[in-house]
Amino acid sequence: MEVRRAAFKYAAHMIFEALDFDVSAGEVLTVLGANGCGKSTLLRCLAGTLRLSAGSVRISGEELAGLDSTARARKVAILFQEHQVTFPFSALDIVTMGRTPYLSAFGSPSAQDREAAAHALEEFGLLHVKDRAYTELSGGERQLVLLCRTFVQQPAVILLDEPTAHLDFRNQVRCLDMIGMLAARGVAIVLTSHDPNHAFLFPGRALLMQLDRSAVIGAPSEIINRASLTATYGIDVGVFSIDRPPPAKKLSFCSPW
């Protein structure tokens, strides 16, 4: 994904401007910033559900704004915080819905589509929920099933808006592990988070968005520090490193003093 000079505004209110960055296959870009800085709006622009006021988004050399909804869905999958399903589809049905961009107008999923969905559930350790109603799953299980759905959509890029929000600690870890597995399979991922520690967990960079519309992008070890976090969140936060057994690198993390 290539983003060049991207800007977006509501009426006369500029949300962000002059954003330039790439996200490569297998990379996770963690977007950080305080409430109201435009993180979710940026994701919607990257998905093509909102049109940029200026600039461009390209995937595999194609301008996203020039693609129809089906073509976009074959390149970009997006998972927002808000998701409701009132009909008790099975978990397998929910994952199979990821194959929708590849169906004809009146087509239905094939046996191969359902097999791909079942394989994804197995690969990510969720085969045990395959036949359970999605409405009866825990919040963590639902989130993992939805991540499986984005995977079988076979996009080049997956966009995740606060993927660990409202999850307990165990399911946060499972969700983050699954994001790492998706990246390891060559998917480019852009995720928003309120926890700067997430940026240290993945191969990739961080994007710090400020309320004054400025932004900085780079390796987490280089741009996430006491000064940048104070500027981003308006609180005093320390960044620390601890040694890990070789061959692992040092573990960095941040915490309020």
Backbone as CSV, one residue per row, in Angstrom:
resi,resn,N_x,N_y,N_z,CA_x,CA_y,CA_z,C_x,C_y,C_z
1,MET,0.848,-1.186,0.000,0.000,0.000,0.000,0.884,1.236,0.000
2,GLU,0.574,2.174,-0.908,1.320,3.419,-0.997,0.369,4.594,-0.753
3,VAL,0.663,5.388,0.249,-0.154,6.550,0.591,0.689,7.795,0.339
4,ARG,0.167,8.698,-0.487,0.928,9.881,-0.867,0.111,11.153,-0.643
5,ARG,0.670,12.071,0.146,0.086,13.395,0.384,-1.389,13.310,0.790
6,ALA,-1.733,12.316,1.582,-3.121,12.092,1.948,-3.630,13.157,2.910
7,ALA,-4.824,13.651,2.642,-5.468,14.639,3.509,-6.963,14.368,3.533
8,PHE,-7.578,14.705,4.662,-9.032,14.554,4.769,-9.580,15.632,5.685
9,LYS,-10.721,16.198,5.289,-11.373,17.189,6.135,-12.877,17.020,6.068
10,TYR,-13.528,17.339,7.190,-14.979,17.439,7.263,-15.330,18.917,7.143
11,ALA,-16.038,19.278,6.070,-16.317,20.700,5.809,-14.992,21.454,5.823
12,ALA,-14.853,22.436,6.725,-13.613,23.207,6.765,-12.635,22.675,7.811
13,HIS,-13.010,21.593,8.508,-12.174,21.084,9.592,-11.230,20.012,9.068
14,MET,-9.950,20.319,9.024,-8.946,19.381,8.549,-8.664,18.339,9.629
15,ILE,-8.754,17.056,9.270,-8.500,15.974,10.218,-7.036,15.558,10.160
16,PHE,-6.531,15.326,8.962,-5.107,15.059,8.777,-4.723,15.545,7.393
17,GLU,-3.425,15.741,7.196,-2.966,16.234,5.901,-1.517,15.829,5.669
18,ALA,-1.168,15.758,4.384,0.215,15.505,3.943,0.812,14.237,4.542
19,LEU,0.001,13.165,4.629,0.517,11.894,5.128,1.160,11.118,3.982
20,ASP,2.366,10.645,4.206,3.092,9.838,3.235,3.643,8.599,3.933
21,PHE,3.258,7.426,3.470,3.849,6.208,4.007,3.528,5.034,3.092
22,ASP,4.333,3.975,3.218,4.095,2.703,2.542,3.893,1.638,3.607
23,VAL,3.141,0.597,3.256,3.026,-0.579,4.110,3.302,-1.781,3.225
24,SER,4.355,-2.510,3.527,4.785,-3.628,2.695,4.149,-4.932,3.147
25,ALA,4.204,-5.935,2.273,3.707,-7.265,2.612,4.434,-7.779,3.847
26,GLY,3.677,-8.290,4.806,4.257,-8.825,6.028,4.577,-7.790,7.083
27,GLU,4.265,-6.524,6.816,4.545,-5.449,7.770,3.283,-5.059,8.524
28,VAL,3.438,-4.674,9.778,2.339,-4.133,10.581,2.652,-2.670,10.883
29,LEU,1.774,-1.790,10.428,1.883,-0.367,10.768,0.908,-0.086,11.903
30,THR,1.432,0.309,13.061,0.600,0.593,14.232,0.359,2.095,14.309
31,VAL,-0.906,2.496,14.217,-1.278,3.909,14.223,-1.697,4.290,15.637
32,LEU,-0.999,5.258,16.209,-1.220,5.675,17.589,-1.620,7.141,17.634
33,GLY,-2.353,7.505,18.670,-2.736,8.895,18.851,-3.905,9.012,19.810
34,ALA,-4.099,10.199,20.333,-5.189,10.449,21.279,-6.541,10.417,20.564
35,ASN,-7.608,10.287,21.324,-8.947,10.346,20.755,-9.124,11.639,19.969
36,GLY,-9.712,11.516,18.786,-9.996,12.697,17.987,-8.915,13.092,17.012
37,CYS,-7.795,12.340,16.989,-6.700,12.721,16.091,-6.937,12.236,14.662
38,GLY,-7.907,11.309,14.462,-8.235,10.883,13.109,-7.816,9.471,12.753
39,LYS,-7.529,8.627,13.737,-7.067,7.260,13.447,-8.112,6.461,12.669
40,SER,-9.347,6.426,13.167,-10.392,5.656,12.494,-10.757,6.264,11.144
41,THR,-10.732,7.591,11.065,-10.998,8.261,9.788,-9.949,7.877,8.761
42,LEU,-8.692,7.809,9.187,-7.633,7.385,8.284,-7.896,5.979,7.758
43,LEU,-8.304,5.062,8.627,-8.590,3.698,8.173,-9.699,3.685,7.129
44,ARG,-10.748,4.475,7.355,-11.850,4.514,6.396,-11.385,5.065,5.041
45,CYS,-10.463,5.995,5.070,-9.907,6.514,3.814,-9.051,5.452,3.129
46,LEU,-8.282,4.697,3.910,-7.457,3.641,3.335,-8.313,2.515,2.763
47,ALA,-9.509,2.329,3.333,-10.417,1.300,2.837,-11.219,1.769,1.632
48,GLY,-11.257,3.080,1.404,-12.034,3.606,0.295,-13.473,3.905,0.639
49,THR,-13.865,3.745,1.914,-15.236,4.068,2.311,-15.415,5.562,2.518
50,LEU,-14.310,6.281,2.735,-14.296,7.741,2.710,-13.304,8.175,1.634
51,ARG,-13.645,9.219,0.908,-12.759,9.697,-0.156,-11.836,10.777,0.397
52,LEU,-10.570,10.640,0.116,-9.598,11.636,0.546,-9.928,13.006,-0.029
53,SER,-9.643,14.044,0.734,-9.771,15.409,0.220,-8.627,15.738,-0.736
54,ALA,-7.500,15.096,-0.523,-6.340,15.275,-1.397,-5.445,14.060,-1.231
55,GLY,-4.596,13.819,-2.222,-3.661,12.715,-2.146,-4.222,11.439,-2.741
56,SER,-3.507,10.339,-2.523,-3.887,9.077,-3.154,-3.503,7.885,-2.296
57,VAL,-4.213,6.784,-2.529,-3.895,5.485,-1.942,-3.807,4.492,-3.088
58,ARG,-2.682,3.804,-3.203,-2.492,2.804,-4.245,-2.157,1.455,-3.627
59,ILE,-2.709,0.414,-4.226,-2.401,-0.946,-3.814,-2.015,-1.721,-5.065
60,SER,-0.828,-2.298,-5.037,-0.304,-3.020,-6.205,-0.338,-2.143,-7.445
61,GLY,-0.075,-0.852,-7.244,-0.008,0.080,-8.351,-1.330,0.636,-8.811
62,GLU,-2.445,0.157,-8.252,-3.771,0.622,-8.675,-4.307,1.662,-7.698
63,GLU,-4.884,2.721,-8.251,-5.491,3.774,-7.449,-6.772,3.243,-6.815
64,LEU,-6.847,3.266,-5.478,-7.997,2.705,-4.778,-9.287,3.430,-5.143
65,ALA,-9.215,4.750,-5.326,-10.413,5.530,-5.627,-11.025,5.157,-6.966
66,GLY,-10.256,4.538,-7.854,-10.775,4.177,-9.163,-11.378,2.789,-9.236
67,LEU,-11.387,2.058,-8.121,-11.899,0.699,-8.111,-13.345,0.661,-7.609
68,ASP,-14.130,-0.279,-8.133,-15.477,-0.452,-7.599,-15.394,-1.224,-6.287
69,SER,-16.536,-1.378,-5.609,-16.531,-1.955,-4.264,-16.036,-3.397,-4.253
70,THR,-16.363,-4.157,-5.295,-15.913,-5.553,-5.346,-14.413,-5.633,-5.531
71,ALA,-13.883,-4.827,-6.435,-12.433,-4.824,-6.669,-11.690,-4.366,-5.420
72,ARG,-12.252,-3.377,-4.713,-11.614,-2.915,-3.472,-11.593,-4.025,-2.435
73,ALA,-12.699,-4.767,-2.341,-12.800,-5.820,-1.332,-11.830,-6.960,-1.605
74,ARG,-11.389,-7.097,-2.840,-10.388,-8.119,-3.149,-8.978,-7.668,-2.783
75,LYS,-8.827,-6.386,-2.506,-7.520,-5.856,-2.153,-7.411,-5.448,-0.691
76,VAL,-8.540,-5.016,-0.098,-8.508,-4.488,1.268,-9.638,-5.102,2.087
77,ALA,-9.305,-5.601,3.267,-10.309,-6.046,4.233,-10.220,-5.138,5.442
78,ILE,-11.352,-4.819,6.030,-11.362,-3.912,7.179,-12.243,-4.476,8.282
79,LEU,-11.772,-4.333,9.498,-12.515,-4.810,10.664,-12.595,-3.673,11.670
80,PHE,-13.803,-3.126,11.842,-14.019,-2.050,12.790,-14.433,-2.608,14.141
81,GLN,-14.417,-1.748,15.152,-14.800,-2.162,16.494,-16.256,-2.612,16.554
82,GLU,-17.134,-1.866,15.862,-18.552,-2.131,15.952,-18.941,-3.205,14.934
83,HIS,-19.501,-4.299,15.450,-19.960,-5.352,14.540,-21.076,-6.117,15.231
84,GLN,-22.228,-6.179,14.603,-23.362,-6.881,15.183,-23.948,-7.855,14.166
85,VAL,-24.224,-9.045,14.623,-24.931,-10.035,13.810,-26.090,-10.538,14.647
86,THR,-27.293,-10.324,14.176,-28.470,-10.729,14.949,-28.937,-12.130,14.584
87,PHE,-28.643,-12.587,13.365,-29.040,-13.936,12.963,-27.944,-14.911,13.393
88,PRO,-28.304,-16.051,13.959,-27.290,-16.968,14.520,-26.557,-17.796,13.461
89,PHE,-25.830,-17.115,12.574,-24.979,-17.844,11.642,-23.934,-18.631,12.437
90,SER,-23.487,-19.731,11.883,-22.394,-20.458,12.510,-21.088,-19.704,12.284
91,ALA,-20.098,-20.016,13.096,-18.788,-19.398,12.911,-18.250,-19.700,11.520
92,LEU,-18.485,-20.910,11.035,-18.039,-21.270,9.685,-18.724,-20.396,8.644
93,ASP,-20.013,-20.122,8.821,-20.731,-19.244,7.879,-20.126,-17.843,7.880
94,ILE,-19.815,-17.325,9.063,-19.247,-15.971,9.167,-17.920,-15.897,8.424
95,VAL,-17.065,-16.889,8.622,-15.771,-16.890,7.949,-15.950,-17.048,6.439
96,THR,-16.892,-17.895,6.027,-17.142,-18.111,4.599,-17.585,-16.822,3.913
97,MET,-18.222,-15.917,4.652,-18.644,-14.636,4.077,-17.459,-13.828,3.541
98,GLY,-16.261,-14.153,4.003,-15.085,-13.487,3.475,-14.845,-13.770,2.002
99,ARG,-15.480,-14.791,1.474,-15.328,-15.151,0.067,-16.297,-14.372,-0.832
100,THR,-17.151,-13.534,-0.247,-18.179,-12.808,-1.003,-17.634,-12.021,-2.195
101,PRO,-16.488,-11.334,-2.095,-16.011,-10.565,-3.255,-15.714,-11.408,-4.488
102,TYR,-15.633,-12.727,-4.317,-15.285,-13.593,-5.438,-16.498,-14.326,-6.011
103,LEU,-17.698,-14.012,-5.485,-18.915,-14.650,-5.961,-19.586,-13.792,-7.023
104,SER,-20.362,-14.422,-7.881,-21.155,-13.672,-8.851,-22.320,-13.006,-8.134
105,ALA,-23.048,-12.162,-8.848,-24.122,-11.368,-8.239,-25.135,-12.233,-7.503
106,PHE,-25.482,-13.374,-8.068,-26.484,-14.238,-7.444,-25.871,-15.577,-7.035
107,GLY,-24.542,-15.601,-6.905,-23.865,-16.840,-6.565,-23.892,-17.123,-5.081
108,SER,-23.554,-18.331,-4.733,-23.451,-18.733,-3.336,-22.100,-19.421,-3.138
109,PRO,-21.620,-19.466,-1.912,-20.301,-20.061,-1.679,-20.233,-21.507,-2.149
110,SER,-19.121,-21.865,-2.738,-18.913,-23.220,-3.226,-18.365,-24.098,-2.109
111,ALA,-18.255,-25.372,-2.399,-17.639,-26.289,-1.437,-16.196,-25.890,-1.172
112,GLN,-15.519,-25.378,-2.194,-14.133,-24.941,-2.019,-14.045,-23.723,-1.099
113,ASP,-15.055,-22.813,-1.215,-15.079,-21.648,-0.338,-15.246,-22.065,1.120
114,ARG,-16.144,-22.984,1.370,-16.379,-23.443,2.736,-15.179,-24.239,3.258
115,GLU,-14.533,-24.960,2.367,-13.333,-25.697,2.764,-12.215,-24.725,3.148
116,ALA,-12.082,-23.637,2.390,-11.065,-22.625,2.711,-11.359,-21.985,4.061
117,ALA,-12.652,-21.739,4.342,-13.036,-21.150,5.622,-12.731,-22.100,6.772
118,ALA,-13.049,-23.379,6.593,-12.773,-24.360,7.639,-11.272,-24.509,7.865
119,HIS,-10.502,-24.452,6.778,-9.052,-24.558,6.905,-8.491,-23.371,7.684
120,ALA,-9.029,-22.179,7.436,-8.573,-20.992,8.164,-8.870,-21.129,9.654
121,LEU,-10.063,-21.592,9.984,-10.408,-21.790,11.390,-9.456,-22.785,12.047
122,GLU,-9.133,-23.848,11.321,-8.205,-24.848,11.863,-6.806,-24.260,12.022
123,GLU,-6.365,-23.535,11.010,-5.011,-22.976,11.020,-4.803,-22.023,12.182
124,PHE,-5.859,-21.288,12.552,-5.733,-20.303,13.624,-6.296,-20.826,14.950
125,GLY,-6.451,-22.131,15.056,-6.830,-22.734,16.323,-8.262,-22.508,16.743
126,LEU,-9.175,-22.374,15.770,-10.576,-22.071,16.088,-11.544,-23.120,15.551
127,LEU,-11.023,-24.248,15.138,-11.904,-25.254,14.538,-12.977,-25.727,15.519
128,HIS,-12.701,-25.641,16.812,-13.656,-26.111,17.816,-14.924,-25.251,17.870
129,VAL,-14.898,-24.035,17.303,-16.100,-23.194,17.306,-16.808,-23.215,15.946
130,LYS,-16.336,-24.025,15.023,-16.824,-24.012,13.639,-18.344,-24.069,13.539
131,ASP,-18.985,-24.931,14.311,-20.426,-25.127,14.177,-21.239,-24.380,15.228
132,ARG,-20.569,-23.602,16.059,-21.301,-22.855,17.083,-21.878,-21.572,16.490
133,ALA,-23.007,-21.129,17.033,-23.627,-19.887,16.567,-22.741,-18.713,16.947
134,TYR,-22.520,-17.833,15.989,-21.674,-16.660,16.234,-22.222,-15.836,17.392
135,THR,-23.541,-15.755,17.513,-24.169,-14.957,18.567,-23.922,-15.535,19.953
136,GLU,-23.486,-16.787,20.026,-23.252,-17.430,21.318,-21.772,-17.448,21.700
137,LEU,-20.920,-16.930,20.831,-19.490,-16.918,21.124,-19.145,-15.781,22.077
138,SER,-18.032,-15.928,22.780,-17.543,-14.847,23.627,-17.026,-13.721,22.746
139,GLY,-16.825,-12.549,23.341,-16.318,-11.419,22.575,-14.974,-11.715,21.943
140,GLY,-14.096,-12.393,22.672,-12.792,-12.740,22.117,-12.904,-13.707,20.966
141,GLU,-13.763,-14.726,21.117,-13.944,-15.695,20.034,-14.525,-15.027,18.793
142,ARG,-15.456,-14.108,18.990,-16.019,-13.396,17.841,-14.939,-12.626,17.088
143,GLN,-14.081,-11.932,17.835,-13.038,-11.137,17.189,-12.088,-12.027,16.392
144,LEU,-11.741,-13.188,16.946,-10.840,-14.094,16.241,-11.512,-14.680,14.996
145,VAL,-12.790,-14.969,15.083,-13.532,-15.459,13.919,-13.557,-14.392,12.826
146,LEU,-13.753,-13.147,13.205,-13.769,-12.068,12.218,-12.392,-11.880,11.583
147,LEU,-11.327,-12.073,12.344,-9.989,-12.018,11.769,-9.802,-13.145,10.751
148,CYS,-10.343,-14.319,11.057,-10.314,-15.419,10.085,-11.052,-15.022,8.808
149,ARG,-12.159,-14.332,8.967,-12.931,-13.915,7.793,-12.117,-12.973,6.914
150,THR,-11.389,-12.032,7.523,-10.568,-11.135,6.714,-9.483,-11.915,5.984
151,PHE,-8.957,-12.972,6.599,-7.891,-13.759,5.977,-8.387,-14.486,4.730
152,VAL,-9.570,-15.119,4.816,-10.065,-15.868,3.650,-10.547,-14.924,2.551
153,GLN,-10.672,-13.656,2.856,-10.982,-12.657,1.829,-9.789,-12.470,0.885
154,GLN,-8.624,-12.934,1.320,-7.377,-12.899,0.540,-7.000,-11.487,0.084
155,PRO,-7.052,-10.522,0.983,-6.670,-9.158,0.595,-5.155,-8.983,0.647
156,ALA,-4.690,-7.940,0.003,-3.281,-7.565,0.149,-3.062,-6.821,1.458
157,VAL,-4.118,-6.132,1.929,-4.017,-5.290,3.124,-5.207,-5.562,4.037
158,ILE,-4.946,-5.679,5.328,-6.001,-5.790,6.333,-5.919,-4.567,7.242
159,LEU,-7.054,-3.898,7.439,-7.149,-2.719,8.292,-7.926,-3.082,9.551
160,LEU,-7.344,-2.811,10.709,-7.947,-3.205,11.983,-8.079,-1.990,12.892
161,ASP,-9.303,-1.708,13.309,-9.574,-0.562,14.175,-9.711,-1.035,15.615
162,GLU,-8.699,-0.757,16.423,-8.696,-1.140,17.847,-9.073,-2.619,18.016
163,PRO,-8.312,-3.540,17.433,-8.732,-4.947,17.426,-8.811,-5.603,18.791
164,THR,-8.120,-5.051,19.809,-8.177,-5.667,21.142,-9.129,-4.949,22.090
165,ALA,-9.844,-3.936,21.592,-10.766,-3.188,22.459,-11.826,-4.121,23.036
166,HIS,-12.110,-3.958,24.311,-13.178,-4.682,25.015,-12.863,-6.165,25.234
167,LEU,-11.632,-6.605,24.944,-11.277,-8.005,25.166,-10.560,-8.152,26.502
168,ASP,-10.750,-9.297,27.155,-9.998,-9.552,28.377,-8.539,-9.838,28.009
169,PHE,-7.679,-9.940,29.026,-6.236,-10.042,28.778,-5.897,-11.269,27.935
170,ARG,-6.512,-12.397,28.239,-6.225,-13.627,27.489,-6.548,-13.454,26.019
171,ASN,-7.726,-12.907,25.735,-8.126,-12.767,24.339,-7.385,-11.634,23.630
172,GLN,-6.928,-10.638,24.390,-6.041,-9.644,23.781,-4.784,-10.321,23.255
173,VAL,-4.195,-11.195,24.074,-2.973,-11.894,23.666,-3.253,-12.790,22.460
174,ARG,-4.370,-13.512,22.489,-4.705,-14.377,21.356,-4.909,-13.571,20.084
175,CYS,-5.562,-12.429,20.214,-5.806,-11.570,19.056,-4.489,-11.043,18.490
176,LEU,-3.602,-10.576,19.359,-2.318,-10.051,18.911,-1.470,-11.151,18.281
177,ASP,-1.521,-12.352,18.849,-0.805,-13.484,18.249,-1.314,-13.762,16.836
178,MET,-2.622,-13.693,16.667,-3.208,-13.977,15.364,-2.827,-12.906,14.345
179,ILE,-2.760,-11.652,14.782,-2.322,-10.579,13.884,-0.887,-10.846,13.426
180,GLY,-0.045,-11.286,14.348,1.320,-11.634,13.979,1.364,-12.779,12.983
181,MET,0.485,-13.761,13.139,0.427,-14.883,12.205,-0.020,-14.423,10.822
182,LEU,-0.984,-13.506,10.778,-1.441,-12.982,9.492,-0.305,-12.240,8.783
183,ALA,0.441,-11.442,9.532,1.573,-10.728,8.937,2.617,-11.717,8.427
184,ALA,2.850,-12.788,9.184,3.840,-13.784,8.780,3.444,-14.487,7.488
185,ARG,2.162,-14.442,7.155,1.679,-15.029,5.906,1.702,-14.034,4.750
186,GLY,2.308,-12.872,4.984,2.534,-11.933,3.909,1.494,-10.848,3.737
187,VAL,0.554,-10.736,4.675,-0.464,-9.693,4.585,0.091,-8.402,5.179
188,ALA,-0.130,-7.291,4.511,0.194,-5.986,5.071,-0.943,-5.572,6.000
189,ILE,-0.613,-5.098,7.179,-1.631,-4.791,8.186,-1.438,-3.370,8.701
190,VAL,-2.549,-2.641,8.778,-2.568,-1.336,9.436,-3.551,-1.445,10.588
191,LEU,-3.083,-1.208,11.801,-3.989,-1.289,12.951,-3.883,-0.031,13.783
192,THR,-5.011,0.403,14.307,-5.024,1.503,15.253,-5.041,0.935,16.662
193,SER,-4.446,1.662,17.580,-4.401,1.184,18.965,-4.265,2.360,19.916
194,HIS,-4.780,2.175,21.119,-4.558,3.146,22.187,-3.389,2.724,23.074
195,ASP,-2.782,1.580,22.771,-1.687,1.068,23.590,-0.389,1.114,22.783
196,PRO,0.512,2.051,23.087,1.771,2.137,22.337,2.602,0.858,22.401
197,ASN,2.387,0.027,23.423,3.141,-1.213,23.534,2.904,-2.142,22.342
198,HIS,1.749,-2.030,21.724,1.451,-2.903,20.586,2.448,-2.708,19.454
199,ALA,2.955,-1.493,19.309,3.883,-1.224,18.210,5.180,-2.001,18.356
200,PHE,5.552,-2.358,19.589,6.799,-3.087,19.812,6.667,-4.583,19.527
201,LEU,5.446,-5.056,19.304,5.214,-6.499,19.199,5.384,-7.046,17.795
202,PHE,5.342,-6.174,16.780,5.252,-6.651,15.411,6.403,-6.150,14.554
203,PRO,6.671,-6.848,13.451,7.642,-6.331,12.487,7.016,-5.182,11.704
204,GLY,7.567,-4.019,11.837,6.970,-2.884,11.141,7.247,-1.586,11.859
205,ARG,6.453,-0.596,11.522,6.685,0.754,12.039,5.458,1.265,12.792
206,ALA,5.626,2.444,13.358,4.527,3.111,14.064,4.284,4.467,13.414
207,LEU,3.035,4.902,13.459,2.644,6.229,12.987,2.000,6.959,14.155
208,LEU,2.634,8.043,14.606,2.095,8.845,15.701,1.344,10.026,15.116
209,MET,0.026,10.098,15.370,-0.797,11.186,14.884,-1.079,12.152,16.029
210,GLN,-0.824,13.439,15.781,-1.005,14.453,16.797,-2.299,15.231,16.541
211,LEU,-2.821,15.833,17.588,-4.052,16.610,17.447,-3.849,17.860,16.599
212,ASP,-2.590,18.315,16.457,-2.321,19.483,15.615,-2.122,19.093,14.148
213,ARG,-2.446,17.837,13.813,-2.398,17.281,12.459,-0.988,16.929,12.001
214,SER,0.011,17.137,12.852,1.341,16.669,12.504,1.416,15.164,12.747
215,ALA,2.371,14.520,12.120,2.508,13.078,12.271,3.967,12.700,12.072
216,VAL,4.358,11.603,12.711,5.716,11.093,12.537,5.622,9.584,12.380
217,ILE,6.413,9.037,11.462,6.398,7.606,11.204,7.823,7.078,11.257
218,GLY,7.983,5.891,11.812,9.307,5.299,11.879,9.302,4.042,12.719
219,ALA,10.480,3.468,12.902,10.606,2.283,13.736,10.187,2.621,15.162
220,PRO,9.417,1.758,15.817,8.982,2.052,17.190,10.142,2.389,18.123
221,SER,11.258,1.687,17.964,12.404,1.930,18.843,12.988,3.322,18.658
222,GLU,12.695,3.943,17.509,13.261,5.253,17.215,12.313,6.403,17.544
223,ILE,11.012,6.179,17.368,10.088,7.309,17.526,9.215,7.238,18.771
224,ILE,9.137,6.077,19.406,8.333,5.989,20.628,9.263,6.188,21.817
225,ASN,9.190,7.370,22.391,10.037,7.718,23.525,9.250,8.634,24.456
226,ARG,9.873,9.010,25.546,9.179,9.818,26.551,8.665,11.121,25.960
227,ALA,9.494,11.792,25.141,9.092,13.084,24.584,7.931,12.941,23.610
228,SER,7.991,11.935,22.719,6.935,11.790,21.712,5.619,11.360,22.337
229,LEU,5.678,10.493,23.346,4.444,10.062,24.003,3.825,11.203,24.805
230,THR,4.651,12.024,25.426,4.128,13.183,26.143,3.458,14.149,25.182
231,ALA,4.072,14.353,24.011,3.476,15.238,23.007,2.188,14.663,22.444
232,THR,2.107,13.334,22.333,0.935,12.690,21.738,-0.234,12.633,22.709
233,TYR,0.051,12.289,23.971,-1.029,12.017,24.924,-1.130,13.047,26.050
234,GLY,-0.143,13.930,26.179,-0.206,14.943,27.218,0.001,14.424,28.619
235,ILE,0.683,13.274,28.745,0.989,12.713,30.059,2.453,12.277,30.067
236,ASP,2.988,12.106,31.270,4.382,11.702,31.403,4.463,10.183,31.376
237,VAL,5.097,9.647,30.330,5.189,8.201,30.136,6.649,7.829,29.923
238,GLY,7.099,6.796,30.603,8.462,6.320,30.430,8.515,5.158,29.460
239,VAL,9.637,5.009,28.764,9.875,3.886,27.864,11.077,3.117,28.399
240,PHE,10.938,1.810,28.543,11.944,0.974,29.198,12.305,-0.200,28.300
241,SER,13.447,-0.788,28.555,13.878,-1.993,27.846,14.405,-3.000,28.858
242,ILE,14.135,-4.275,28.609,14.669,-5.342,29.455,15.319,-6.388,28.568
243,ASP,16.325,-7.042,29.104,17.006,-8.098,28.357,16.141,-9.347,28.306
244,ARG,16.246,-10.054,27.176,15.564,-11.330,27.012,16.617,-12.391,26.711
245,PRO,16.291,-13.651,26.976,17.275,-14.708,26.686,17.632,-14.710,25.199
246,PRO,18.925,-14.867,24.858,19.310,-14.895,23.445,18.657,-16.103,22.750
247,PRO,18.391,-15.998,21.439,18.807,-14.915,20.541,17.790,-13.772,20.454
248,ALA,16.802,-13.748,21.330,15.789,-12.694,21.268,16.415,-11.331,21.565
249,LYS,15.819,-10.307,20.959,16.290,-8.954,21.199,15.699,-8.427,22.506
250,LYS,16.149,-7.257,22.906,15.581,-6.631,24.087,14.087,-6.374,23.892
251,LEU,13.373,-6.420,24.995,11.943,-6.124,24.968,11.734,-4.693,25.439
252,SER,11.101,-3.886,24.607,10.794,-2.497,24.970,9.332,-2.381,25.351
253,PHE,9.045,-1.518,26.291,7.657,-1.276,26.693,7.576,0.102,27.326
254,CYS,6.351,0.630,27.379,6.148,1.934,27.993,5.124,1.836,29.104
255,SER,5.233,2.767,30.062,4.339,2.754,31.217,4.334,4.131,31.832
256,PRO,3.205,4.556,32.401,3.199,5.810,33.166,4.139,5.668,34.349
257,TRP,4.742,6.791,34.754,5.630,6.763,35.908,4.819,6.501,37.166
